[in-house]
Amino acid sequence: MATGMTKTALIRHMAEKLQITNKQAAAGLDLLAETAIKETKKNGVFVIPGIGRLVKAERKARMGRNPQTGAAIKIKAKTVVKFRVAKSAKDVIAPPKK
């Protein structure tokens, strides 16, 4: 399996492209992550233009199965975070087949 870009590699790439120090690039990346978490928790959604959006969603309680025994179990309602990829990014990464 191919490995993705590490945080360090991303910071170096950002620093090089923006002509700033690695420390400044790291601070910018950390600020983006911190803001995304805070805004998603507060408003339920955080949009990164051109990339996608973080969305807080509620899952209802439901019945499930224990995969080992096959017994029915009740799964509690919970809050989850989903990432929805922007259409523009999706079309560039995986163009629709014609």
N, C-alpha and C positions, 0 to 999 in steps of 0.2 A: 504494500500500500504506500502511496506517495505521501510524504510528509508535507505539511503546510508551512507557511512562514511563521517563524517564532516571534515572540514579542520583541526580542533583541534585534532580530533582522528587520522587523517592521519599524522600530525606532530608528535604526541606522538609515533605512531607506527614506523615512520622513525627513530626517535631519539633512540628508544629502540633497533631496529634492527642494526643500525649503531653505537651504543654506543657513541652518541653525545648528546649535550644539545638540549632542545626543541627550543631554540633560533637559534641554528645553523641549525636545520632541517627546521625551518620556513624560514630562509634566503635562504636555498637551494631550497625550493619549490617556493619561490617568484622569485628567479633568473631563474628557469626553465620557469615559466609563463611569465616573462618579456622577456626572450630570444625567446620563442615561438611566442609571439606577434610581436616582432621587426622583426624577420626573416620571418614570414609569410607576414607581410606588405611589406618588402623589396624584397623578392625573390618569393613570391607567394606560398611557401610550407615550412613546418617544420616537420621533421620526428623524432618521438620518437621511437627508435628501440624496437621492440617487442610489442608495444602498438598501434601505428597508425601514421597518419599524418594529420596535419592541412593544408588545401588547400584553397587558395583564388580563387574564381571562378566568372566569369561574367555571369549575367543572361540577356538575351535579353528582349527587350520590348515586351509585349504581351497583348492580349485582355483577360479580365477576366469578372466575373459577381459579381454584388453587391448581397450578399446573402439575404438581406432584401427585395430588390425591384426586383431583377432579371435583372436589367438594365445592359447593357454591359458597361464596363469601360476599359480605357487604363491603363495598369500597366507599369510604367517606367522601363527602364533598370537599373540594380544596381549590385553592387559588394557584394558578400556574402562569408562567411567562412564556409567550410564544414570540418567535421572530418571523415576520412576514417579509419576504424579499420583494423589493420594488420591481415593477414590471420592466423598467428600463434596464436594470441590472440583469434580470432573468433573461431578457431577450438577447443581451450581449453574450452572456455566459453560456446559455443553452438555447440557441435560436429555434423557433418553432419549425417543425418539419412541414414541407409543402407537399 
